[in-house]
Structures are given as C-alpha cells and as structure tokens.
C-alpha cells in the first residue's frame, strides 16, 4: 500500500484524503472538500475507479432543460406567430396568404406552416385566400408563454423539477425527442450519483500524504538538473494503458497492397483492364464456348446498352472464331458450332480476372515474362460466409519455353504460404475451358475447414495461338478474399467490406 500510495497522482491523493472527513460525497461536495476544480475531479475519479479505491453510487436522475436555437430566437425576438398577427392587425381587409411572408419580412417556409395552427386556435380566419385577425388577445397569450423562454435563457439551463407546473408543461410541449433542434427546448436526462470510498480505499488512507512530486520530466528539467531536486512520482506499470483509437488503413486494403508489393518484388508486371468488359475478352478469347452454362444470365451481369461500340481487333477475332468453330489452323477440332460474331460485343461486368490475361497475351507479352493483376470481378451468387456478388482475384500468368505443370504447383504453394499464410494446402483436379491440365488449390481455415482458394492450369493452345503466343503459359486465378480470410483470421467474407468500427479498430494491420 505504501508503494501504491507513492505512485498516486496528487489529484488522486487529494480526493482520497477528503474521505477522512466522511465516507460519501456528492460530486460538487467532493470537489470542494478535495480543493480541486470539477474538471480535474472527473479525471481523478476515473483513475481511482480503475484502481478500485472508490465506487460511484447512483442516487437518482434529473432532467435539465435548455433552449434550442429556435427557442433562443423566441426568447430574443418573440414568437413568429406574434409577428404574423401584429402584421395582419394593420390590415383590416386582411392579406393574401401568398403575400403574407413578404409582408412579415419572413420566408414562406417559416410563415405558411403556422397559418393552419393560428386558424385552428381561433386567432385568425382565411377567406377567399386572405388571412384576417380574429383574436388579438392571442398575442398576449404568446407573450405570457415567452416568459419561460426568457427565464431559461437567463439561467442557461435548469432542472425541470425547479419549474412551475405551467412552465414544465411549456417545456415538455416544446421538446421534440426525435429531432430536438426542431423544437423550442432540449431536455437532457442526467444521472445523479455519489462517490463512496471502498474498503481498499480505506486501507490506503493511512499511507497517504500531500507532497510536492514531479509528475513529468521535461527536456528543460534534464538539461538544468532540476529533476534531482524534487521527488519523482513512482509509476504503476501494472495498470492498463488507455486504448488509443489511431488512424490506419482498412485491414483488407492494406492486405491487398501487401500482395501487390510482394508480387512486384518477385519481378511480376501488373496488368490493368476495364471493369466493364466485352464477352470476347471475358469468355470467347478464353475458348469458352458461347453455349457454356457459365455465360447465362444467372452467372453474369449484363449491361445496357447491350453491345459495345468498340470493334474487336483483327486477326484476334477471326482467329478466335475459327478456333471455336473447327479449330482453325491450331491443331484442334474446336467446339463445332456457329460462332456468333455480334455476341462478342455484349457488355458485361468482368466476371473473371482471366480477361486481363487474354488482353495481355494479345498485347505482345515478354518471353520469358510474368504478369499479375488484383482484379475486381462480379458474379451473381448467393451471399454467405465464403461467397459474395463481387470479389477480388489475384490473376496471373507466366510465359516461358521451359514451363510445366510442376512449376505451376510450386508457384501456387508459394502464394498460399506467403499471401494466405496457410499451413495446410492441398490440390485437386479441376476442369476449366481454357486450361489443360487444370487444378484447384484448397487451404484449411481454422474455423471453416477446407476452402477453395482458386483455380489454375496451363493455357490450352486454343487460347494462346489465336492471340499470337506460341510459348507455354501457366495461369492462375486465386480468390484473394478467401486468402485474406485465412491470413487475417476472420470467419466471414463480408467482414472484409465491413463498416463495423470495432472490427476495423481491432483487426490486424500486418
């Protein structure tokens, strides 16, 4: 207890010593007994509550009444209703409602809603579009009501219980709970409480004494040597530090940037392409037949206008058409159907990052060369813990005369280890229209079990040759969202795009 007493801040010591007089205080009485300002008292109370030397006992509640900006205007200038009635009083024949705002020197939005209220109260009538005063005594009633506004304005705030019954009714009627600023009054409920010393606090009282201590060592004190002249307060290193809510990048955004940086460091060049894609680059160029089930409306988002204006460059359109219909000159039998040239121009939201690989192959890539993209893709799907209607893919290709399937598996394993931080990985055979052989990679999530990370394979010659590439090309499209789930330790893919502040504050940043 002596060591703890020496570590207390002078404010804490002053507050605790006040309890030698009695065991329980109201907040205002405690500030006076401790001899410290109310703002410093709140700080000291928070510290002592954390150390369990005091406790706060709720004693009741009070309702504090204050004026809104609208209510303050009434206290200063009077009710708008009074100004309307006084203006009308000078016109025996009345004033047309459409001219009334200008006559009052006010805007229509302030005047028009009050005409119905005044008419209902019997203060005025409306005949043939003109308003006339009926009861001038209503102005006296408004001035009487205004007195409570002036009273509260002078006091700034007051406990509702201290007002008369008539004043309380005025405050309640002028308070709008859901939109306080639209009313005349604001009523805030406050909890009344006393501060009481605990048994632990009583135990430390004999060890306490007011003394001058150094709470913070400054550079000036170090340079002058004054720190040697005073007693330095001891610090309790067992206390939890305050939680700091610092600015930081969204955890998934930082994860994606980390992936991009790693692949760039490995010598990969980044690929870019549009989110709105044509069916040619998204599917046709990838040897996906136009009758394939993945191309129907249940998997792809089509756009209006349905056809793009850009022409597909030659000879790629003719080459791809021939590969689909009969294999052309590419040692293939094709798909044996009539290729629809017009359909290639249909606009869709990019459904797979492989569209970027097709564009890169047609653009004359390096040999050897390796490329990647962090591509946003869109597919119609049922949303659950591992599926979304839009997602990111880490798309990539590598071109080299000596590439083979074994090197592809080694590269995928490297990605799973370095990007997803996955410990358990497995490969299974798969089918894709544009690769042969094909493979799917799975990783074991600590909660969800085995989840698919993506597909890969060696591009078929029906993909590479029509686009002008003769060397072997290995390709992969990995679900980076799911890789992030494993790496960041989350159990629902929707958290990656969450606005939940608690998740964003607590999520790992590395």
Secondary structure, 3 states (H helix, E strand, C coil): CHHHHHHCCHHHHHHHHHCCCCCEEEHHHHHHHHCCCHHHHHHHHHHHHHCCCEEEEEEEEEEEEEECHHHHHHHHHCCHHHHHHHHHHCCCCCEEHHHHHHHHCCCHHHHHHHHHHHHHHCCEEEECCEEEECCCHHHHHHHHHHHHHHHHHHHCCEEHHHCCHHHHHHHHHCECCCCHHHCCEEEEEEEEEEEEECHHHHHHHCCCCCCCEECCCCHHHHHHCHHHCCEECCCCCCCCCCCCCCCCCCHHHHHHHHHHHHHHHCCCEECCCCCEEEHHHHCHHHCCCCCCHHHCCCCCCEEEEEECCCCCCCCHHHHHHHHHHCCCCCCCCCCCCCCCCHHHHEEEECCCCHHHHHHHHHCCCCCCEEEEEEEEEECCCCCECCECCEEEEEEEEEECCCCCHHHHHHHHHHHHHHCCCCCCEEEEEEEECCEEEEEEEEEEECCCEEEEEEEEEEECHHHHHHHCCCCCEEEEEEEHHHHHHHHHCCCCHHHHHCCCHHHHHHCCCC
